[in-house]
Amino acid sequence: MFGSQYYHGTIRKYVIAFGNLFNDIYVQRLDSNGTRIQTLAVPLAYGPKEKWLVRLAQDPNLDQDVAITLPRMGFEIQSMAYAPQRKLSSTLKNVKLKTSDLDRVDTQYVPVPYDIIMLLSVFVRNADDGAQIIEQIIPYFRPEFETNVRLIPEMDVVVDTPVVLQDVAIEDTYEGDFDTRRALIYNLTFSMKAYFYGPVSHSGIIKRAITDIHLDTPADTPVGERITVTPAQYANGAPLYSPSANASLSVNINTISANSDYGFAVNINSDVPIT
């Protein structure tokens, strides 16, 4: 409906970036003397919390060979909302020079801001495991932590993305008497300050701009002024800024590329026939 198909994989990149923040968390088990006897890496996977609860319900004692192990973590996208406070002017563009053709550029309109709400769930069997995991997360969010996300490689767009910790809730899920614990769950709600980009356009650069101004004269042939603006550069490579001089002081405009150091020459011709 809106033109040619494009896909930057933005949501996937944000999901990966979010998961990478929590993929190196460990839990230590100590004996009565405080000596470390075991260190467990906490698995992390993308998926809804309900999936893990169903798996726990099928094996309440976690003693089957195919059972999931605790502690573990899971996360998922809960919602996305437009963020008008971060909106930029819709007419602005990102521009990148094509290294293969210095007379062409890649352009892309500035992105649309959205807040992506992520839910990170921590599943543990005992309170101490949960406390260890939470204490390895919370101190880094004050209340936000920034991570770099390479969103549009072809435009060299790398965005510092704040991840804001909004809320921490504790949920105790069990069946039976109060001595039988099924799962202690910490639900951490985060907001990622995300951006979504449109398609990349490829176009040539403009090297001559002509503006005709019509004059009100009694002559049968309408005449006016013609203003011509071109890039300008001296032969030694220095930029030429000459708003009133002739463009002949500049080298040929075809030798000036988009990455050259140039100024502008403005020539005004009077009594030019205007058609």
C-alpha positions as CSV (number, residue, x, y, z in Angstrom):
1,M,0.0,0.0,0.0
2,F,2.8,2.4,0.9
3,G,5.3,1.4,-1.8
4,S,8.1,-1.2,-2.1
5,Q,8.6,-3.8,0.5
6,Y,11.3,-3.3,3.1
7,Y,12.3,-4.9,6.4
8,H,14.9,-3.8,8.9
9,G,14.3,-6.4,11.5
10,T,13.9,-3.7,14.1
11,I,11.7,-5.6,16.6
12,R,14.0,-8.6,16.4
13,K,17.0,-6.5,17.1
14,Y,15.4,-4.9,20.1
15,V,14.4,-8.3,21.5
16,I,18.0,-9.6,21.1
17,A,19.5,-6.4,22.7
18,F,17.1,-6.7,25.7
19,G,17.9,-10.4,26.2
20,N,21.6,-9.8,26.0
21,L,21.3,-7.6,29.1
22,F,20.3,-10.6,31.3
23,N,22.1,-13.6,29.7
24,D,25.0,-13.7,32.1
25,I,23.4,-14.1,35.5
26,Y,24.5,-16.7,38.1
27,V,23.2,-18.1,41.4
28,Q,25.5,-19.4,44.1
29,R,24.6,-22.1,46.6
30,L,26.4,-22.0,50.0
31,D,26.8,-24.5,52.8
32,S,26.2,-23.8,56.5
33,N,29.7,-22.3,56.8
34,G,29.2,-19.9,53.9
35,T,31.4,-21.9,51.5
36,R,30.3,-21.9,47.9
37,I,29.4,-25.4,46.9
38,Q,27.6,-24.8,43.6
39,T,27.3,-22.1,40.9
40,L,24.3,-22.2,38.5
41,A,23.9,-20.2,35.3
42,V,20.3,-18.9,35.1
43,P,18.8,-19.9,31.7
44,L,17.1,-17.2,29.7
45,A,14.5,-17.7,26.9
46,Y,11.9,-15.6,25.1
47,G,8.4,-16.7,25.8
48,P,5.3,-15.8,27.8
49,K,5.3,-16.5,31.5
50,E,2.2,-18.7,31.3
51,K,4.2,-21.2,29.2
52,W,6.6,-21.8,32.1
53,L,3.8,-22.0,34.7
54,V,2.1,-24.7,32.6
55,R,5.3,-26.7,32.5
56,L,5.7,-26.4,36.2
57,A,2.2,-27.6,36.8
58,Q,2.8,-30.7,34.7
59,D,5.8,-31.6,37.0
60,P,5.3,-29.9,40.4
61,N,8.3,-31.6,42.0
62,L,10.7,-30.9,39.1
63,D,12.0,-34.4,39.2
64,Q,11.2,-35.7,35.7
65,D,14.0,-36.1,33.2
66,V,12.4,-33.6,30.9
67,A,11.4,-31.1,33.5
68,I,12.6,-27.5,33.3
69,T,15.0,-26.4,36.0
70,L,14.8,-23.5,38.4
71,P,15.9,-20.9,38.6
72,R,15.3,-19.6,35.1
73,M,14.1,-16.4,33.4
74,G,11.8,-15.6,30.5
75,F,10.9,-12.4,28.8
76,E,8.4,-11.2,26.2
77,I,7.0,-8.0,24.6
78,Q,3.8,-6.9,26.3
79,S,2.9,-3.8,24.3
80,M,4.1,-0.9,22.2
81,A,3.0,2.7,22.5
82,Y,3.7,5.8,20.5
83,A,6.0,8.3,22.3
84,P,5.1,11.8,21.1
85,Q,7.5,13.5,23.5
86,R,10.5,12.1,21.5
87,K,9.1,12.9,18.0
88,L,11.3,14.8,15.6
89,S,10.3,16.9,12.6
90,S,8.8,14.6,10.0
91,T,10.7,16.5,7.2
92,L,14.2,15.8,8.5
93,K,16.3,13.1,6.9
94,N,19.4,11.0,7.6
95,V,21.9,11.2,4.7
96,K,24.7,8.8,3.9
97,L,27.1,9.2,1.0
98,K,27.4,6.1,-1.2
99,T,31.1,5.1,-1.3
100,S,30.6,3.4,-4.6
101,D,29.2,6.5,-6.3
102,L,30.1,9.9,-4.9
103,D,27.4,11.6,-6.9
104,R,24.6,9.6,-5.1
105,V,23.4,9.5,-1.6
106,D,21.2,7.3,0.5
107,T,18.5,9.1,2.5
108,Q,16.0,8.0,5.1
109,Y,13.4,10.0,7.0
110,V,13.9,10.3,10.8
111,P,12.4,7.5,12.8
112,V,9.1,7.2,14.6
113,P,9.5,6.9,18.4
114,Y,7.8,4.0,20.3
115,D,8.1,2.7,23.8
116,I,8.3,-1.1,23.9
117,I,7.1,-2.6,27.2
118,M,9.1,-5.8,28.1
119,L,8.2,-8.2,30.9
120,L,11.1,-10.1,32.4
121,S,9.9,-13.0,34.7
122,V,12.3,-14.7,37.1
123,F,11.3,-18.1,38.3
124,V,12.9,-19.6,41.5
125,R,12.2,-22.3,44.0
126,N,13.4,-20.4,47.1
127,A,13.6,-16.8,48.1
128,D,17.4,-16.6,48.3
129,D,17.8,-17.5,44.6
130,G,15.4,-14.8,43.7
131,A,17.1,-12.3,45.9
132,Q,20.5,-13.1,44.2
133,I,19.1,-12.6,40.7
134,I,17.2,-9.4,41.5
135,E,20.3,-7.9,43.2
136,Q,22.3,-8.5,40.1
137,I,19.8,-6.6,38.0
138,I,18.4,-3.6,39.9
139,P,21.6,-1.7,40.7
140,Y,22.3,-1.1,37.0
141,F,18.9,0.6,36.4
142,R,18.8,4.1,37.9
143,P,16.1,3.9,36.6
144,E,17.5,3.4,33.1
145,F,20.4,1.6,31.4
146,E,21.6,2.4,27.9
147,T,22.5,-0.2,25.4
148,N,23.7,0.2,21.8
149,V,21.5,-1.2,19.1
150,R,22.8,-1.3,15.4
151,L,19.4,-0.7,13.8
152,I,20.2,0.2,10.1
153,P,23.7,-1.0,9.1
154,E,23.5,0.4,5.6
155,M,23.0,3.9,7.0
156,D,25.4,3.4,9.9
157,V,22.6,4.0,12.4
158,V,23.6,2.9,15.9
159,V,21.2,4.1,18.6
160,D,21.8,4.4,22.3
161,T,18.6,2.9,23.6
162,P,17.6,3.6,27.2
163,V,16.0,0.6,29.0
164,V,13.9,1.9,31.9
165,L,13.0,-0.3,34.9
166,Q,9.4,0.7,35.7
167,D,8.2,-1.9,38.3
168,V,9.2,-5.0,40.2
169,A,6.4,-7.3,41.4
170,I,6.5,-10.6,43.4
171,E,4.1,-13.4,42.7
172,D,3.9,-16.6,44.8
173,T,2.3,-19.4,42.8
174,Y,1.4,-22.6,44.5
175,E,-1.3,-25.3,45.0
176,G,-2.1,-27.3,48.1
177,D,-1.1,-26.3,51.6
178,F,1.1,-23.3,52.5
179,D,4.2,-25.5,52.9
180,T,4.2,-26.6,49.3
181,R,5.7,-24.0,47.1
182,R,5.4,-24.2,43.3
183,A,7.2,-21.2,42.1
184,L,8.3,-17.8,43.4
185,I,8.1,-15.3,40.5
186,Y,9.6,-11.8,40.2
187,N,8.0,-9.8,37.4
188,L,10.2,-6.9,36.2
189,T,8.6,-4.4,33.8
190,F,10.9,-2.5,31.5
191,S,10.3,0.2,28.9
192,M,12.7,0.4,25.8
193,K,12.9,3.8,24.2
194,A,12.8,2.4,20.6
195,Y,12.7,3.9,17.1
196,F,11.3,2.5,13.9
197,Y,12.8,3.6,10.6
198,G,11.2,3.7,7.1
199,P,12.8,2.6,3.8
200,V,16.1,3.9,2.5
201,S,15.9,5.9,-0.7
202,H,18.7,6.2,-3.3
203,S,19.1,9.4,-5.3
204,G,21.6,11.6,-7.0
205,I,22.8,14.9,-5.6
206,I,21.6,18.3,-6.9
207,K,24.5,20.3,-8.4
208,R,22.5,23.2,-9.9
209,A,19.4,25.0,-8.6
210,I,17.7,27.6,-10.9
211,T,15.0,30.0,-9.7
212,D,13.2,32.3,-12.2
213,I,11.5,35.5,-10.9
214,H,9.0,37.0,-13.3
215,L,8.9,40.7,-13.7
216,D,5.8,42.7,-14.5
217,T,6.8,44.5,-17.8
218,P,4.7,45.9,-20.7
219,A,6.8,43.9,-23.2
220,D,5.2,41.1,-25.2
221,T,8.0,38.8,-24.2
222,P,8.0,38.2,-20.4
223,V,11.4,38.6,-18.8
224,G,12.7,38.3,-15.3
225,E,15.7,37.5,-13.1
226,R,17.3,34.0,-13.0
227,I,19.1,33.0,-9.9
228,T,21.5,30.1,-10.3
229,V,23.1,28.4,-7.3
230,T,25.9,25.8,-7.8
231,P,28.5,24.2,-5.6
232,A,31.8,26.2,-5.8
233,Q,35.4,25.2,-5.1
234,Y,38.8,26.7,-5.9
235,A,41.3,24.6,-7.9
236,N,43.4,24.1,-4.8
237,G,40.4,22.4,-3.1
238,A,39.4,25.3,-0.8
239,P,35.7,26.1,-0.7
240,L,34.5,29.1,-2.6
241,Y,31.8,31.3,-0.9
242,S,30.8,33.8,-3.5
243,P,27.2,35.0,-3.2
244,S,27.7,37.8,-5.7
245,A,30.6,36.6,-7.9
246,N,30.5,34.6,-11.1
247,A,30.6,30.9,-10.8
248,S,33.5,30.8,-13.3
249,L,35.8,31.2,-10.4
250,S,35.0,27.7,-9.4
251,V,36.2,24.4,-10.9
252,N,33.7,22.5,-13.0
253,I,30.7,21.4,-10.9
254,N,31.0,17.9,-12.2
255,T,34.3,17.5,-10.4
256,I,32.7,18.4,-7.1
257,S,31.3,15.3,-5.2
258,A,29.1,15.1,-2.2
259,N,32.0,14.6,0.2
260,S,34.0,17.6,-1.2
261,D,34.7,20.7,0.9
262,Y,32.8,23.2,-1.2
263,G,30.8,26.5,-0.8
264,F,28.1,28.0,-3.1
265,A,28.2,30.4,-5.9
266,V,25.1,32.5,-6.6
267,N,24.7,34.1,-10.0
268,I,21.9,36.6,-10.8
269,N,21.1,37.3,-14.4
270,S,18.6,40.1,-15.3
271,D,16.3,40.5,-18.3
272,V,16.3,36.7,-19.0
273,P,13.4,35.5,-21.2
274,I,11.0,33.5,-19.0
275,T,8.9,30.9,-20.7
